[in-house]
Amino acid sequence: MLLENLVNHFILFKPKDIVSGDFTWATFVPSPSGRVGEGLFYIACCDSTGHGVPGAFMSLLNMGFLSEAIKERNILKPGEIFNYVRDRLIETIGKDEQQDGFDGIIICIDMSMPVRAESRTITYAAANNSPLIIRNKEQIQLSCNKMPVGKGIKTDSFETFTLHYQKNDSLYLFTDGYPDQFGGPKGKKFKYKPLEELLLKNEPLSLEVQKEKLNTTFEDWKGNLEQVDDVCIIGIKL
């Protein structure tokens, strides 16, 4: 699915245990025109509540509801997809004050759009996690809604954001596992700013080398300490 629709990408996926609460998910909705390759391509990078077996169970549930929203309910706007998944999660497991769900990002690329500078757009929804764009050696931090997909304090509708991008922009989606990892000489968290600086430094390199350097930096930072959470980073050359 990914290689068919998104050739220029990498995924760094490092579960804490054998199975994971972090997940990537993708689907393609063909255009009504029936023309080959035209349609809407979705990709999500998400962090379910928990890790290990409980996290993996939540991931399967979340992926099922994402597919249900798009494939069965024909909900195509990213914000409305997250609204639907939240409702289904609350309906299914939201009893007894459970607050399971996920933080994450889903992006939608219209593969039917003509490739013109003025029409390069992606729509997306973001729950607690923000996508990052690197353009001409500068970082562009994108918006997100500060609430999870699931039962929480806020129940506002998720927004569908529009991202205007340029050819050769680099888009990064990631969960909190990498920045939250303890390590280094003082045993402290890696944190988000150093991760963003690392992505900026490595962005001119090939996607394969970027992935290798992210992995090496993580392992060097962690050292002999235990991995504290699942790790997932997606890099996309637009």
C-alpha positions as CSV (number, residue, x, y, z in Angstrom):
1,M,0.0,0.0,0.0
2,L,2.7,2.5,1.0
3,L,5.1,1.7,-1.8
4,E,2.3,1.8,-4.4
5,N,1.1,5.3,-3.3
6,L,4.0,6.9,-1.5
7,V,7.4,6.0,-3.0
8,N,9.6,8.5,-1.2
9,H,9.2,7.7,2.5
10,F,10.8,5.9,5.5
11,I,9.3,4.5,8.7
12,L,11.4,4.0,11.8
13,F,9.4,1.6,14.0
14,K,10.8,0.4,17.3
15,P,8.3,-1.3,19.6
16,K,9.1,-1.4,23.3
17,D,7.9,-5.0,23.5
18,I,7.2,-7.7,20.8
19,V,3.9,-5.9,20.0
20,S,3.2,-2.2,20.1
21,G,0.7,0.5,20.9
22,D,2.2,2.8,18.2
23,F,1.0,2.0,14.7
24,T,1.1,3.2,11.2
25,W,-1.9,2.7,9.0
26,A,-2.8,3.5,5.3
27,T,-5.6,3.1,2.8
28,F,-6.5,4.3,-0.6
29,V,-9.9,5.4,-1.8
30,P,-10.2,5.2,-5.7
31,S,-11.6,8.1,-7.6
32,P,-15.1,7.8,-8.9
33,S,-13.6,8.5,-12.3
34,G,-12.1,5.0,-12.2
35,R,-8.8,6.2,-13.6
36,V,-5.9,4.2,-12.4
37,G,-3.9,5.8,-9.6
38,E,-6.4,8.6,-9.0
39,G,-8.1,8.9,-5.6
40,L,-7.4,9.8,-1.9
41,F,-4.4,8.2,-0.1
42,Y,-4.5,8.3,3.7
43,I,-1.6,7.6,6.1
44,A,-1.7,7.7,9.9
45,C,1.0,7.7,12.6
46,C,-0.6,7.1,16.0
47,D,0.2,6.2,19.6
48,S,-2.5,4.1,21.4
49,T,-2.9,4.1,25.1
50,G,-0.4,1.6,26.6
51,H,2.2,-0.6,25.0
52,G,2.8,-4.3,24.8
53,V,-0.3,-6.5,24.6
54,P,-2.8,-3.9,25.9
55,G,-1.4,-1.3,23.5
56,A,-1.5,-3.7,20.6
57,F,-5.2,-4.5,21.4
58,M,-6.0,-0.8,21.3
59,S,-4.0,-0.4,18.0
60,L,-6.1,-3.1,16.4
61,L,-9.3,-1.5,17.6
62,N,-8.2,1.9,16.4
63,M,-7.1,0.7,13.0
64,G,-10.5,-1.1,12.6
65,F,-12.4,2.1,13.4
66,L,-10.3,4.1,10.9
67,S,-11.0,1.6,8.2
68,E,-14.7,1.6,9.2
69,A,-14.9,5.4,9.0
70,I,-13.5,5.6,5.5
71,K,-14.4,2.3,3.8
72,E,-17.9,1.7,5.3
73,R,-19.1,5.2,6.3
74,N,-17.5,7.1,3.4
75,I,-16.1,9.7,5.8
76,L,-13.3,11.4,3.9
77,K,-12.3,14.5,5.8
78,P,-9.5,13.8,8.3
79,G,-11.1,15.8,11.2
80,E,-14.5,14.0,10.7
81,I,-12.6,10.6,10.6
82,F,-11.1,11.3,14.0
83,N,-14.5,12.5,15.3
84,Y,-16.1,9.2,14.2
85,V,-13.3,7.1,15.7
86,R,-13.6,8.9,19.0
87,D,-17.4,8.3,19.1
88,R,-16.8,4.6,18.3
89,L,-14.1,4.2,21.0
90,I,-16.3,5.9,23.6
91,E,-19.3,3.7,22.6
92,T,-17.2,0.5,22.7
93,I,-14.8,0.9,25.7
94,G,-15.7,4.3,27.2
95,K,-17.8,2.9,30.0
96,D,-16.6,3.0,33.6
97,E,-14.6,6.2,33.0
98,Q,-12.0,4.5,30.8
99,Q,-10.1,7.0,28.8
100,D,-8.3,4.7,26.3
101,G,-7.7,6.0,22.7
102,F,-4.8,7.5,20.9
103,D,-2.8,10.6,20.0
104,G,-1.9,10.8,16.4
105,I,-2.0,12.3,12.9
106,I,-3.8,11.3,9.8
107,I,-3.0,12.9,6.4
108,C,-4.9,12.8,3.2
109,I,-3.2,13.3,-0.2
110,D,-5.4,13.8,-3.2
111,M,-3.7,11.8,-5.9
112,S,-6.2,13.1,-8.5
113,M,-5.1,16.7,-8.2
114,P,-3.0,18.2,-11.0
115,V,0.6,18.8,-10.0
116,R,0.7,22.6,-10.1
117,A,2.4,24.8,-7.5
118,E,-0.8,26.5,-6.6
119,S,-2.7,23.3,-6.0
120,R,-0.2,21.3,-3.8
121,T,-2.3,20.7,-0.8
122,I,-2.7,18.0,1.9
123,T,-5.5,17.8,4.4
124,Y,-4.9,16.4,7.9
125,A,-6.1,16.0,11.4
126,A,-3.8,16.0,14.4
127,A,-4.6,14.9,18.0
128,N,-2.0,16.2,20.5
129,N,0.8,15.5,18.0
130,S,1.9,18.1,15.4
131,P,3.3,17.3,12.0
132,L,6.6,19.0,11.0
133,I,7.6,20.4,7.6
134,I,11.1,21.2,6.6
135,R,11.4,23.5,3.6
136,N,14.6,25.1,2.4
137,K,16.5,24.2,5.6
138,E,13.8,25.8,7.8
139,Q,11.2,24.1,10.1
140,I,7.5,24.8,9.8
141,Q,5.6,23.6,12.9
142,L,2.0,22.7,12.0
143,S,-1.2,23.0,14.0
144,C,-2.9,20.3,16.1
145,N,-5.9,19.9,18.4
146,K,-4.8,19.5,22.0
147,M,-7.0,16.5,22.8
148,P,-6.8,12.7,22.2
149,V,-9.0,10.6,20.0
150,G,-11.0,9.0,22.8
151,K,-12.6,10.0,26.0
152,G,-11.0,13.1,27.5
153,I,-11.6,16.5,29.1
154,K,-12.2,18.2,25.7
155,T,-14.8,16.9,23.3
156,D,-14.6,19.6,20.6
157,S,-14.7,18.5,17.0
158,F,-11.4,17.8,15.4
159,E,-10.4,20.3,12.7
160,T,-9.4,19.3,9.2
161,F,-6.3,21.4,8.5
162,T,-5.1,22.3,5.1
163,L,-1.4,22.1,4.4
164,H,0.0,24.0,1.3
165,Y,3.3,22.4,0.4
166,Q,6.0,22.8,-2.1
167,K,7.8,20.2,-4.2
168,N,10.7,18.6,-2.2
169,D,9.3,19.6,1.2
170,S,10.0,17.0,3.8
171,L,7.1,16.0,6.1
172,Y,7.6,14.2,9.4
173,L,5.0,12.5,11.6
174,F,6.1,11.0,15.0
175,T,4.9,9.8,18.3
176,D,6.3,10.7,21.7
177,G,8.4,7.6,22.2
178,Y,11.6,9.1,20.7
179,P,11.7,12.4,22.6
180,D,10.6,10.7,25.8
181,Q,13.5,8.2,25.9
182,F,15.8,8.6,28.8
183,G,19.5,8.4,28.2
184,G,22.6,10.5,27.5
185,P,25.3,11.3,30.1
186,K,22.7,12.5,32.7
187,G,19.9,9.9,32.0
188,K,17.5,12.6,30.9
189,K,14.8,12.7,28.2
190,F,15.9,13.3,24.7
191,K,13.1,15.8,24.2
192,Y,11.3,17.3,21.2
193,K,13.6,20.2,20.3
194,P,16.7,18.0,19.9
195,L,14.6,15.6,17.7
196,E,13.5,18.4,15.5
197,E,17.1,19.7,15.2
198,L,18.2,16.2,14.3
199,L,15.6,16.0,11.6
200,L,16.6,19.4,10.3
201,K,20.3,18.4,10.2
202,N,19.7,15.1,8.4
203,E,16.9,16.3,6.0
204,P,19.3,16.8,3.0
205,L,20.4,13.2,3.2
206,S,18.6,10.3,1.5
207,L,15.6,8.9,3.3
208,E,17.3,5.6,4.0
209,V,20.3,7.4,5.6
210,Q,18.0,9.6,7.6
211,K,16.3,6.5,9.1
212,E,19.7,4.9,9.9
213,K,20.9,8.1,11.6
214,L,17.7,8.4,13.7
215,N,18.1,4.8,14.8
216,T,21.8,5.1,15.6
217,T,21.2,8.3,17.6
218,F,18.4,6.7,19.5
219,E,20.4,3.6,20.4
220,D,23.4,5.7,21.4
221,W,21.3,8.0,23.6
222,K,19.5,5.0,25.3
223,G,22.7,3.2,26.0
224,N,22.1,0.5,28.5
225,L,18.8,2.0,29.8
226,E,15.5,0.4,29.1
227,Q,13.4,1.6,26.2
228,V,10.5,3.4,27.9
229,D,7.9,3.5,25.1
230,D,7.2,2.5,21.5
231,V,8.9,4.6,18.8
232,C,7.5,5.6,15.4
233,I,8.7,8.2,13.0
234,I,7.5,8.6,9.4
235,G,9.5,10.8,6.9
236,I,7.9,11.7,3.6
237,K,9.5,13.6,0.7
238,L,6.7,15.5,-1.0
